């Protein structure tokens, strides 16, 4: 989540695409559904997925697998 929100353009795109507001984002930080939405966002944008995986030092598939576990 921190990586996504660390870039203003990316954060604004996340909010626009998910319909979240900064307030609702703060309120739902511990919500697995929110984490699933963030991972959906990353998986829909391969460049962001790869960059996030590099920043976290994990293969992109790890993030994609986490998304699958959260949304199943």
mmCIF file of the N, C-alpha and C atoms, coordinates in Angstrom:
data_MODEL
# 
_entry.id   MODEL 
# 
loop_
_atom_site.group_PDB 
_atom_site.id 
_atom_site.type_symbol 
_atom_site.label_atom_id 
_atom_site.label_alt_id 
_atom_site.label_comp_id 
_atom_site.label_asym_id 
_atom_site.label_entity_id 
_atom_site.label_seq_id 
_atom_site.pdbx_PDB_ins_code 
_atom_site.Cartn_x 
_atom_site.Cartn_y 
_atom_site.Cartn_z 
_atom_site.occupancy 
_atom_site.B_iso_or_equiv 
_atom_site.pdbx_formal_charge 
_atom_site.auth_seq_id 
_atom_site.auth_comp_id 
_atom_site.auth_asym_id 
_atom_site.auth_atom_id 
_atom_site.pdbx_PDB_model_num 
ATOM 1   N N  . UNK A 1 1  ? 0.830   -1.181  0.000   1.00 0.00 ? 1  UNK A N  1 
ATOM 2   C CA . UNK A 1 1  ? 0.000   0.000   0.000   1.00 0.00 ? 1  UNK A CA 1 
ATOM 3   C C  . UNK A 1 1  ? 0.877   1.248   0.000   1.00 0.00 ? 1  UNK A C  1 
ATOM 4   N N  . UNK A 1 2  ? 1.903   1.237   0.829   1.00 0.00 ? 2  UNK A N  1 
ATOM 5   C CA . UNK A 1 2  ? 2.782   2.395   0.917   1.00 0.00 ? 2  UNK A CA 1 
ATOM 6   C C  . UNK A 1 2  ? 3.446   2.709   -0.410  1.00 0.00 ? 2  UNK A C  1 
ATOM 7   N N  . UNK A 1 3  ? 3.849   1.675   -1.141  1.00 0.00 ? 3  UNK A N  1 
ATOM 8   C CA . UNK A 1 3  ? 4.495   1.896   -2.432  1.00 0.00 ? 3  UNK A CA 1 
ATOM 9   C C  . UNK A 1 3  ? 3.519   2.554   -3.405  1.00 0.00 ? 3  UNK A C  1 
ATOM 10  N N  . UNK A 1 4  ? 2.297   2.083   -3.444  1.00 0.00 ? 4  UNK A N  1 
ATOM 11  C CA . UNK A 1 4  ? 1.289   2.651   -4.349  1.00 0.00 ? 4  UNK A CA 1 
ATOM 12  C C  . UNK A 1 4  ? 1.045   4.114   -4.013  1.00 0.00 ? 4  UNK A C  1 
ATOM 13  N N  . UNK A 1 5  ? 0.910   4.403   -2.739  1.00 0.00 ? 5  UNK A N  1 
ATOM 14  C CA . UNK A 1 5  ? 0.588   5.767   -2.322  1.00 0.00 ? 5  UNK A CA 1 
ATOM 15  C C  . UNK A 1 5  ? 1.802   6.691   -2.306  1.00 0.00 ? 5  UNK A C  1 
ATOM 16  N N  . UNK A 1 6  ? 2.986   6.126   -2.488  1.00 0.00 ? 6  UNK A N  1 
ATOM 17  C CA . UNK A 1 6  ? 4.208   6.925   -2.458  1.00 0.00 ? 6  UNK A CA 1 
ATOM 18  C C  . UNK A 1 6  ? 4.411   7.799   -3.679  1.00 0.00 ? 6  UNK A C  1 
ATOM 19  N N  . UNK A 1 7  ? 3.620   7.589   -4.711  1.00 0.00 ? 7  UNK A N  1 
ATOM 20  C CA . UNK A 1 7  ? 3.706   8.389   -5.925  1.00 0.00 ? 7  UNK A CA 1 
ATOM 21  C C  . UNK A 1 7  ? 2.341   9.042   -6.135  1.00 0.00 ? 7  UNK A C  1 
ATOM 22  N N  . UNK A 1 8  ? 2.311   10.369  -6.217  1.00 0.00 ? 8  UNK A N  1 
ATOM 23  C CA . UNK A 1 8  ? 1.038   11.083  -6.277  1.00 0.00 ? 8  UNK A CA 1 
ATOM 24  C C  . UNK A 1 8  ? 0.201   10.688  -7.488  1.00 0.00 ? 8  UNK A C  1 
ATOM 25  N N  . UNK A 1 9  ? 0.812   10.586  -8.655  1.00 0.00 ? 9  UNK A N  1 
ATOM 26  C CA . UNK A 1 9  ? 0.048   10.207  -9.847  1.00 0.00 ? 9  UNK A CA 1 
ATOM 27  C C  . UNK A 1 9  ? -0.546  8.808   -9.710  1.00 0.00 ? 9  UNK A C  1 
ATOM 28  N N  . UNK A 1 10 ? 0.242   7.888   -9.196  1.00 0.00 ? 10 UNK A N  1 
ATOM 29  C CA . UNK A 1 10 ? -0.230  6.511   -9.020  1.00 0.00 ? 10 UNK A CA 1 
ATOM 30  C C  . UNK A 1 10 ? -1.334  6.472   -7.971  1.00 0.00 ? 10 UNK A C  1 
ATOM 31  N N  . UNK A 1 11 ? -1.161  7.213   -6.889  1.00 0.00 ? 11 UNK A N  1 
ATOM 32  C CA . UNK A 1 11 ? -2.179  7.254   -5.831  1.00 0.00 ? 11 UNK A CA 1 
ATOM 33  C C  . UNK A 1 11 ? -3.489  7.834   -6.360  1.00 0.00 ? 11 UNK A C  1 
ATOM 34  N N  . UNK A 1 12 ? -3.382  8.896   -7.141  1.00 0.00 ? 12 UNK A N  1 
ATOM 35  C CA . UNK A 1 12 ? -4.599  9.496   -7.707  1.00 0.00 ? 12 UNK A CA 1 
ATOM 36  C C  . UNK A 1 12 ? -5.285  8.540   -8.671  1.00 0.00 ? 12 UNK A C  1 
ATOM 37  N N  . UNK A 1 13 ? -4.496  7.785   -9.444  1.00 0.00 ? 13 UNK A N  1 
ATOM 38  C CA . UNK A 1 13 ? -5.073  6.805   -10.361 1.00 0.00 ? 13 UNK A CA 1 
ATOM 39  C C  . UNK A 1 13 ? -5.778  5.699   -9.583  1.00 0.00 ? 13 UNK A C  1 
ATOM 40  N N  . UNK A 1 14 ? -5.163  5.240   -8.483  1.00 0.00 ? 14 UNK A N  1 
ATOM 41  C CA . UNK A 1 14 ? -5.800  4.223   -7.636  1.00 0.00 ? 14 UNK A CA 1 
ATOM 42  C C  . UNK A 1 14 ? -7.145  4.728   -7.125  1.00 0.00 ? 14 UNK A C  1 
ATOM 43  N N  . UNK A 1 15 ? -7.159  5.932   -6.609  1.00 0.00 ? 15 UNK A N  1 
ATOM 44  C CA . UNK A 1 15 ? -8.415  6.489   -6.076  1.00 0.00 ? 15 UNK A CA 1 
ATOM 45  C C  . UNK A 1 15 ? -9.462  6.627   -7.176  1.00 0.00 ? 15 UNK A C  1 
ATOM 46  N N  . UNK A 1 16 ? -9.048  7.106   -8.335  1.00 0.00 ? 16 UNK A N  1 
ATOM 47  C CA . UNK A 1 16 ? -9.998  7.291   -9.435  1.00 0.00 ? 16 UNK A CA 1 
ATOM 48  C C  . UNK A 1 16 ? -10.566 5.959   -9.918  1.00 0.00 ? 16 UNK A C  1 
ATOM 49  N N  . UNK A 1 17 ? -9.721  4.962   -10.024 1.00 0.00 ? 17 UNK A N  1 
ATOM 50  C CA . UNK A 1 17 ? -10.171 3.669   -10.552 1.00 0.00 ? 17 UNK A CA 1 
ATOM 51  C C  . UNK A 1 17 ? -10.975 2.854   -9.551  1.00 0.00 ? 17 UNK A C  1 
ATOM 52  N N  . UNK A 1 18 ? -10.697 3.028   -8.275  1.00 0.00 ? 18 UNK A N  1 
ATOM 53  C CA . UNK A 1 18 ? -11.405 2.243   -7.254  1.00 0.00 ? 18 UNK A CA 1 
ATOM 54  C C  . UNK A 1 18 ? -12.601 2.968   -6.675  1.00 0.00 ? 18 UNK A C  1 
ATOM 55  N N  . UNK A 1 19 ? -12.668 4.282   -6.859  1.00 0.00 ? 19 UNK A N  1 
ATOM 56  C CA . UNK A 1 19 ? -13.748 5.048   -6.260  1.00 0.00 ? 19 UNK A CA 1 
ATOM 57  C C  . UNK A 1 19 ? -13.521 5.350   -4.788  1.00 0.00 ? 19 UNK A C  1 
ATOM 58  N N  . UNK A 1 20 ? -12.358 4.975   -4.289  1.00 0.00 ? 20 UNK A N  1 
ATOM 59  C CA . UNK A 1 20 ? -12.031 5.278   -2.893  1.00 0.00 ? 20 UNK A CA 1 
ATOM 60  C C  . UNK A 1 20 ? -11.712 6.764   -2.738  1.00 0.00 ? 20 UNK A C  1 
ATOM 61  N N  . UNK A 1 21 ? -11.877 7.235   -1.533  1.00 0.00 ? 21 UNK A N  1 
ATOM 62  C CA . UNK A 1 21 ? -11.447 8.585   -1.169  1.00 0.00 ? 21 UNK A CA 1 
ATOM 63  C C  . UNK A 1 21 ? -10.292 8.442   -0.194  1.00 0.00 ? 21 UNK A C  1 
ATOM 64  N N  . UNK A 1 22 ? -9.506  9.482   0.009   1.00 0.00 ? 22 UNK A N  1 
ATOM 65  C CA . UNK A 1 22 ? -8.444  9.379   1.015   1.00 0.00 ? 22 UNK A CA 1 
ATOM 66  C C  . UNK A 1 22 ? -8.996  8.988   2.392   1.00 0.00 ? 22 UNK A C  1 
ATOM 67  N N  . UNK A 1 23 ? -10.175 9.495   2.722   1.00 0.00 ? 23 UNK A N  1 
ATOM 68  C CA . UNK A 1 23 ? -10.778 9.177   4.020   1.00 0.00 ? 23 UNK A CA 1 
ATOM 69  C C  . UNK A 1 23 ? -11.167 7.702   4.108   1.00 0.00 ? 23 UNK A C  1 
ATOM 70  N N  . UNK A 1 24 ? -11.810 7.189   3.064   1.00 0.00 ? 24 UNK A N  1 
ATOM 71  C CA . UNK A 1 24 ? -12.219 5.786   3.105   1.00 0.00 ? 24 UNK A CA 1 
ATOM 72  C C  . UNK A 1 24 ? -11.001 4.870   3.082   1.00 0.00 ? 24 UNK A C  1 
ATOM 73  N N  . UNK A 1 25 ? -9.971  5.295   2.400   1.00 0.00 ? 25 UNK A N  1 
ATOM 74  C CA . UNK A 1 25 ? -8.731  4.525   2.367   1.00 0.00 ? 25 UNK A CA 1 
ATOM 75  C C  . UNK A 1 25 ? -8.149  4.407   3.772   1.00 0.00 ? 25 UNK A C  1 
ATOM 76  N N  . UNK A 1 26 ? -8.082  5.514   4.476   1.00 0.00 ? 26 UNK A N  1 
ATOM 77  C CA . UNK A 1 26 ? -7.560  5.496   5.856   1.00 0.00 ? 26 UNK A CA 1 
ATOM 78  C C  . UNK A 1 26 ? -8.419  4.626   6.762   1.00 0.00 ? 26 UNK A C  1 
ATOM 79  N N  . UNK A 1 27 ? -9.738  4.719   6.619   1.00 0.00 ? 27 UNK A N  1 
ATOM 80  C CA . UNK A 1 27 ? -10.655 3.955   7.470   1.00 0.00 ? 27 UNK A CA 1 
ATOM 81  C C  . UNK A 1 27 ? -10.542 2.446   7.238   1.00 0.00 ? 27 UNK A C  1 
ATOM 82  N N  . UNK A 1 28 ? -10.173 2.047   6.023   1.00 0.00 ? 28 UNK A N  1 
ATOM 83  C CA . UNK A 1 28 ? -10.191 0.622   5.667   1.00 0.00 ? 28 UNK A CA 1 
ATOM 84  C C  . UNK A 1 28 ? -8.806  0.007   5.563   1.00 0.00 ? 28 UNK A C  1 
ATOM 85  N N  . UNK A 1 29 ? -7.796  0.636   6.104   1.00 0.00 ? 29 UNK A N  1 
ATOM 86  C CA . UNK A 1 29 ? -6.424  0.151   5.942   1.00 0.00 ? 29 UNK A CA 1 
ATOM 87  C C  . UNK A 1 29 ? -6.223  -1.305  6.325   1.00 0.00 ? 29 UNK A C  1 
ATOM 88  N N  . UNK A 1 30 ? -6.918  -1.802  7.312   1.00 0.00 ? 30 UNK A N  1 
ATOM 89  C CA . UNK A 1 30 ? -6.747  -3.192  7.729   1.00 0.00 ? 30 UNK A CA 1 
ATOM 90  C C  . UNK A 1 30 ? -7.684  -4.169  7.033   1.00 0.00 ? 30 UNK A C  1 
ATOM 91  N N  . UNK A 1 31 ? -8.493  -3.685  6.119   1.00 0.00 ? 31 UNK A N  1 
ATOM 92  C CA . UNK A 1 31 ? -9.509  -4.486  5.456   1.00 0.00 ? 31 UNK A CA 1 
ATOM 93  C C  . UNK A 1 31 ? -8.890  -5.333  4.333   1.00 0.00 ? 31 UNK A C  1 
ATOM 94  N N  . UNK A 1 32 ? -9.013  -6.664  4.404   1.00 0.00 ? 32 UNK A N  1 
ATOM 95  C CA . UNK A 1 32 ? -8.472  -7.509  3.338   1.00 0.00 ? 32 UNK A CA 1 
ATOM 96  C C  . UNK A 1 32 ? -9.056  -7.174  1.961   1.00 0.00 ? 32 UNK A C  1 
ATOM 97  N N  . UNK A 1 33 ? -10.312 -6.745  1.918   1.00 0.00 ? 33 UNK A N  1 
ATOM 98  C CA . UNK A 1 33 ? -10.921 -6.379  0.635   1.00 0.00 ? 33 UNK A CA 1 
ATOM 99  C C  . UNK A 1 33 ? -10.203 -5.173  0.017   1.00 0.00 ? 33 UNK A C  1 
ATOM 100 N N  . UNK A 1 34 ? -9.773  -4.254  0.847   1.00 0.00 ? 34 UNK A N  1 
ATOM 101 C CA . UNK A 1 34 ? -9.016  -3.101  0.359   1.00 0.00 ? 34 UNK A CA 1 
ATOM 102 C C  . UNK A 1 34 ? -7.680  -3.555  -0.197  1.00 0.00 ? 34 UNK A C  1 
ATOM 103 N N  . UNK A 1 35 ? -7.012  -4.443  0.507   1.00 0.00 ? 35 UNK A N  1 
ATOM 104 C CA . UNK A 1 35 ? -5.731  -4.947  0.016   1.00 0.00 ? 35 UNK A CA 1 
ATOM 105 C C  . UNK A 1 35 ? -5.938  -5.695  -1.305  1.00 0.00 ? 35 UNK A C  1 
ATOM 106 N N  . UNK A 1 36 ? -7.040  -6.415  -1.420  1.00 0.00 ? 36 UNK A N  1 
ATOM 107 C CA . UNK A 1 36 ? -7.353  -7.080  -2.680  1.00 0.00 ? 36 UNK A CA 1 
ATOM 108 C C  . UNK A 1 36 ? -7.554  -6.082  -3.808  1.00 0.00 ? 36 UNK A C  1 
ATOM 109 N N  . UNK A 1 37 ? -8.223  -4.969  -3.506  1.00 0.00 ? 37 UNK A N  1 
ATOM 110 C CA . UNK A 1 37 ? -8.439  -3.927  -4.515  1.00 0.00 ? 37 UNK A CA 1 
ATOM 111 C C  . UNK A 1 37 ? -7.115  -3.297  -4.946  1.00 0.00 ? 37 UNK A C  1 
ATOM 112 N N  . UNK A 1 38 ? -6.215  -3.090  -4.000  1.00 0.00 ? 38 UNK A N  1 
ATOM 113 C CA . UNK A 1 38 ? -4.903  -2.523  -4.335  1.00 0.00 ? 38 UNK A CA 1 
ATOM 114 C C  . UNK A 1 38 ? -4.112  -3.506  -5.189  1.00 0.00 ? 38 UNK A C  1 
ATOM 115 N N  . UNK A 1 39 ? -4.172  -4.773  -4.839  1.00 0.00 ? 39 UNK A N  1 
ATOM 116 C CA . UNK A 1 39 ? -3.474  -5.778  -5.645  1.00 0.00 ? 39 UNK A CA 1 
ATOM 117 C C  . UNK A 1 39 ? -4.117  -5.936  -7.021  1.00 0.00 ? 39 UNK A C  1 
ATOM 118 N N  . UNK A 1 40 ? -5.438  -5.808  -7.102  1.00 0.00 ? 40 UNK A N  1 
ATOM 119 C CA . UNK A 1 40 ? -6.114  -5.797  -8.407  1.00 0.00 ? 40 UNK A CA 1 
ATOM 120 C C  . UNK A 1 40 ? -5.580  -4.651  -9.255  1.00 0.00 ? 40 UNK A C  1 
ATOM 121 N N  . UNK A 1 41 ? -5.467  -3.491  -8.618  1.00 0.00 ? 41 UNK A N  1 
ATOM 122 C CA . UNK A 1 41 ? -4.948  -2.298  -9.292  1.00 0.00 ? 41 UNK A CA 1 
ATOM 123 C C  . UNK A 1 41 ? -3.551  -2.566  -9.843  1.00 0.00 ? 41 UNK A C  1 
ATOM 124 N N  . UNK A 1 42 ? -2.688  -3.152  -9.028  1.00 0.00 ? 42 UNK A N  1 
ATOM 125 C CA . UNK A 1 42 ? -1.326  -3.439  -9.479  1.00 0.00 ? 42 UNK A CA 1 
ATOM 126 C C  . UNK A 1 42 ? -1.314  -4.472  -10.603 1.00 0.00 ? 42 UNK A C  1 
ATOM 127 N N  . UNK A 1 43 ? -2.105  -5.513  -10.447 1.00 0.00 ? 43 UNK A N  1 
ATOM 128 C CA . UNK A 1 43 ? -2.109  -6.577  -11.453 1.00 0.00 ? 43 UNK A CA 1 
ATOM 129 C C  . UNK A 1 43 ? -2.677  -6.096  -12.783 1.00 0.00 ? 43 UNK A C  1 
ATOM 130 N N  . UNK A 1 44 ? -3.487  -5.059  -12.765 1.00 0.00 ? 44 UNK A N  1 
ATOM 131 C CA . UNK A 1 44 ? -4.054  -4.513  -13.994 1.00 0.00 ? 44 UNK A CA 1 
ATOM 132 C C  . UNK A 1 44 ? -3.067  -3.610  -14.734 1.00 0.00 ? 44 UNK A C  1 
ATOM 133 N N  . UNK A 1 45 ? -1.981  -3.238  -14.078 1.00 0.00 ? 45 UNK A N  1 
ATOM 134 C CA . UNK A 1 45 ? -0.979  -2.342  -14.661 1.00 0.00 ? 45 UNK A CA 1 
ATOM 135 C C  . UNK A 1 45 ? 0.376   -3.006  -14.505 1.00 0.00 ? 45 UNK A C  1 
ATOM 136 N N  . UNK A 1 46 ? 0.753   -3.775  -15.516 1.00 0.00 ? 46 UNK A N  1 
ATOM 137 C CA . UNK A 1 46 ? 1.960   -4.600  -15.406 1.00 0.00 ? 46 UNK A CA 1 
ATOM 138 C C  . UNK A 1 46 ? 3.195   -3.794  -15.011 1.00 0.00 ? 46 UNK A C  1 
ATOM 139 N N  . UNK A 1 47 ? 3.344   -2.594  -15.549 1.00 0.00 ? 47 UNK A N  1 
ATOM 140 C CA . UNK A 1 47 ? 4.513   -1.781  -15.212 1.00 0.00 ? 47 UNK A CA 1 
ATOM 141 C C  . UNK A 1 47 ? 4.553   -1.495  -13.706 1.00 0.00 ? 47 UNK A C  1 
ATOM 142 N N  . UNK A 1 48 ? 3.396   -1.171  -13.122 1.00 0.00 ? 48 UNK A N  1 
ATOM 143 C CA . UNK A 1 48 ? 3.334   -0.925  -11.674 1.00 0.00 ? 48 UNK A CA 1 
ATOM 144 C C  . UNK A 1 48 ? 3.563   -2.217  -10.899 1.00 0.00 ? 48 UNK A C  1 
ATOM 145 N N  . UNK A 1 49 ? 3.001   -3.322  -11.380 1.00 0.00 ? 49 UNK A N  1 
ATOM 146 C CA . UNK A 1 49 ? 3.181   -4.606  -10.711 1.00 0.00 ? 49 UNK A CA 1 
ATOM 147 C C  . UNK A 1 49 ? 4.665   -4.959  -10.637 1.00 0.00 ? 49 UNK A C  1 
ATOM 148 N N  . UNK A 1 50 ? 5.354   -4.834  -11.751 1.00 0.00 ? 50 UNK A N  1 
ATOM 149 C CA . UNK A 1 50 ? 6.782   -5.168  -11.794 1.00 0.00 ? 50 UNK A CA 1 
ATOM 150 C C  . UNK A 1 50 ? 7.576   -4.219  -10.903 1.00 0.00 ? 50 UNK A C  1 
ATOM 151 N N  . UNK A 1 51 ? 7.266   -2.927  -10.969 1.00 0.00 ? 51 UNK A N  1 
ATOM 152 C CA . UNK A 1 51 ? 7.992   -1.951  -10.143 1.00 0.00 ? 51 UNK A CA 1 
ATOM 153 C C  . UNK A 1 51 ? 7.743   -2.193  -8.651  1.00 0.00 ? 51 UNK A C  1 
ATOM 154 N N  . UNK A 1 52 ? 6.503   -2.511  -8.282  1.00 0.00 ? 52 UNK A N  1 
ATOM 155 C CA . UNK A 1 52 ? 6.201   -2.798  -6.875  1.00 0.00 ? 52 UNK A CA 1 
ATOM 156 C C  . UNK A 1 52 ? 6.938   -4.049  -6.418  1.00 0.00 ? 52 UNK A C  1 
ATOM 157 N N  . UNK A 1 53 ? 6.948   -5.064  -7.251  1.00 0.00 ? 53 UNK A N  1 
ATOM 158 C CA . UNK A 1 53 ? 7.649   -6.300  -6.903  1.00 0.00 ? 53 UNK A CA 1 
ATOM 159 C C  . UNK A 1 53 ? 9.144   -6.043  -6.726  1.00 0.00 ? 53 UNK A C  1 
ATOM 160 N N  . UNK A 1 54 ? 9.713   -5.243  -7.605  1.00 0.00 ? 54 UNK A N  1 
ATOM 161 C CA . UNK A 1 54 ? 11.135  -4.904  -7.467  1.00 0.00 ? 54 UNK A CA 1 
ATOM 162 C C  . UNK A 1 54 ? 11.390  -4.149  -6.172  1.00 0.00 ? 54 UNK A C  1 
ATOM 163 N N  . UNK A 1 55 ? 10.515  -3.207  -5.849  1.00 0.00 ? 55 UNK A N  1 
ATOM 164 C CA . UNK A 1 55 ? 10.678  -2.422  -4.617  1.00 0.00 ? 55 UNK A CA 1 
ATOM 165 C C  . UNK A 1 55 ? 10.578  -3.309  -3.378  1.00 0.00 ? 55 UNK A C  1 
ATOM 166 N N  . UNK A 1 56 ? 9.743   -4.341  -3.460  1.00 0.00 ? 56 UNK A N  1 
ATOM 167 C CA . UNK A 1 56 ? 9.551   -5.260  -2.337  1.00 0.00 ? 56 UNK A CA 1 
ATOM 168 C C  . UNK A 1 56 ? 10.506  -6.446  -2.385  1.00 0.00 ? 56 UNK A C  1 
ATOM 169 N N  . UNK A 1 57 ? 11.293  -6.514  -3.449  1.00 0.00 ? 57 UNK A N  1 
ATOM 170 C CA . UNK A 1 57 ? 12.264  -7.582  -3.651  1.00 0.00 ? 57 UNK A CA 1 
ATOM 171 C C  . UNK A 1 57 ? 11.602  -8.961  -3.653  1.00 0.00 ? 57 UNK A C  1 
ATOM 172 N N  . UNK A 1 58 ? 10.503  -9.054  -4.415  1.00 0.00 ? 58 UNK A N  1 
ATOM 173 C CA . UNK A 1 58 ? 9.801   -10.322 -4.606  1.00 0.00 ? 58 UNK A CA 1 
ATOM 174 C C  . UNK A 1 58 ? 9.460   -10.448 -6.087  1.00 0.00 ? 58 UNK A C  1 
ATOM 175 N N  . UNK A 1 59 ? 9.278   -11.664 -6.573  1.00 0.00 ? 59 UNK A N  1 
ATOM 176 C CA . UNK A 1 59 ? 8.820   -11.823 -7.961  1.00 0.00 ? 59 UNK A CA 1 
ATOM 177 C C  . UNK A 1 59 ? 7.390   -11.284 -8.097  1.00 0.00 ? 59 UNK A C  1 
ATOM 178 N N  . UNK A 1 60 ? 7.032   -10.725 -9.248  1.00 0.00 ? 60 UNK A N  1 
ATOM 179 C CA . UNK A 1 60 ? 5.666   -10.233 -9.443  1.00 0.00 ? 60 UNK A CA 1 
ATOM 180 C C  . UNK A 1 60 ? 4.605   -11.285 -9.156  1.00 0.00 ? 60 UNK A C  1 
ATOM 181 N N  . UNK A 1 61 ? 4.925   -12.541 -9.401  1.00 0.00 ? 61 UNK A N  1 
ATOM 182 C CA . UNK A 1 61 ? 3.956   -13.614 -9.166  1.00 0.00 ? 61 UNK A CA 1 
ATOM 183 C C  . UNK A 1 61 ? 3.543   -13.696 -7.703  1.00 0.00 ? 61 UNK A C  1 
ATOM 184 N N  . UNK A 1 62 ? 4.424   -13.315 -6.791  1.00 0.00 ? 62 UNK A N  1 
ATOM 185 C CA . UNK A 1 62 ? 4.078   -13.320 -5.363  1.00 0.00 ? 62 UNK A CA 1 
ATOM 186 C C  . UNK A 1 62 ? 2.918   -12.363 -5.105  1.00 0.00 ? 62 UNK A C  1 
ATOM 187 N N  . UNK A 1 63 ? 2.959   -11.187 -5.721  1.00 0.00 ? 63 UNK A N  1 
ATOM 188 C CA . UNK A 1 63 ? 1.870   -10.218 -5.549  1.00 0.00 ? 63 UNK A CA 1 
ATOM 189 C C  . UNK A 1 63 ? 0.595   -10.721 -6.224  1.00 0.00 ? 63 UNK A C  1 
ATOM 190 N N  . UNK A 1 64 ? 0.734   -11.314 -7.405  1.00 0.00 ? 64 UNK A N  1 
ATOM 191 C CA . UNK A 1 64 ? -0.432  -11.857 -8.096  1.00 0.00 ? 64 UNK A CA 1 
ATOM 192 C C  . UNK A 1 64 ? -1.062  -12.995 -7.286  1.00 0.00 ? 64 UNK A C  1 
ATOM 193 N N  . UNK A 1 65 ? -0.246  -13.836 -6.681  1.00 0.00 ? 65 UNK A N  1 
ATOM 194 C CA . UNK A 1 65 ? -0.758  -14.931 -5.853  1.00 0.00 ? 65 UNK A CA 1 
ATOM 195 C C  . UNK A 1 65 ? -1.463  -14.392 -4.610  1.00 0.00 ? 65 UNK A C  1 
ATOM 196 N N  . UNK A 1 66 ? -0.923  -13.345 -4.020  1.00 0.00 ? 66 UNK A N  1 
ATOM 197 C CA . UNK A 1 66 ? -1.555  -12.730 -2.847  1.00 0.00 ? 66 UNK A CA 1 
ATOM 198 C C  . UNK A 1 66 ? -2.930  -12.187 -3.229  1.00 0.00 ? 66 UNK A C  1 
ATOM 199 N N  . UNK A 1 67 ? -3.011  -11.592 -4.400  1.00 0.00 ? 67 UNK A N  1 
ATOM 200 C CA . UNK A 1 67 ? -4.288  -11.075 -4.891  1.00 0.00 ? 67 UNK A CA 1 
ATOM 201 C C  . UNK A 1 67 ? -5.290  -12.210 -5.023  1.00 0.00 ? 67 UNK A C  1 
ATOM 202 N N  . UNK A 1 68 ? -4.871  -13.307 -5.600  1.00 0.00 ? 68 UNK A N  1 
ATOM 203 C CA . UNK A 1 68 ? -5.771  -14.452 -5.776  1.00 0.00 ? 68 UNK A CA 1 
ATOM 204 C C  . UNK A 1 68 ? -6.286  -14.965 -4.437  1.00 0.00 ? 68 UNK A C  1 
ATOM 205 N N  . UNK A 1 69 ? -5.406  -15.024 -3.454  1.00 0.00 ? 69 UNK A N  1 
ATOM 206 C CA . UNK A 1 69 ? -5.820  -15.507 -2.123  1.00 0.00 ? 69 UNK A CA 1 
ATOM 207 C C  . UNK A 1 69 ? -6.809  -14.547 -1.477  1.00 0.00 ? 69 UNK A C  1 
ATOM 208 N N  . UNK A 1 70 ? -6.635  -13.250 -1.663  1.00 0.00 ? 70 UNK A N  1 
ATOM 209 C CA . UNK A 1 70 ? -7.511  -12.268 -1.030  1.00 0.00 ? 70 UNK A CA 1 
ATOM 210 C C  . UNK A 1 70 ? -8.882  -12.170 -1.694  1.00 0.00 ? 70 UNK A C  1 
ATOM 211 N N  . UNK A 1 71 ? -8.927  -12.328 -2.986  1.00 0.00 ? 71 UNK A N  1 
ATOM 212 C CA . UNK A 1 71 ? -10.212 -12.150 -3.680  1.00 0.00 ? 71 UNK A CA 1 
ATOM 213 C C  . UNK A 1 71 ? -10.985 -13.454 -3.848  1.00 0.00 ? 71 UNK A C  1 
ATOM 214 N N  . UNK A 1 72 ? -10.387 -14.557 -3.447  1.00 0.00 ? 72 UNK A N  1 
ATOM 215 C CA . UNK A 1 72 ? -11.090 -15.855 -3.574  1.00 0.00 ? 72 UNK A CA 1 
ATOM 216 C C  . UNK A 1 72 ? -12.029 -16.077 -2.427  1.00 0.00 ? 72 UNK A C  1 
# 
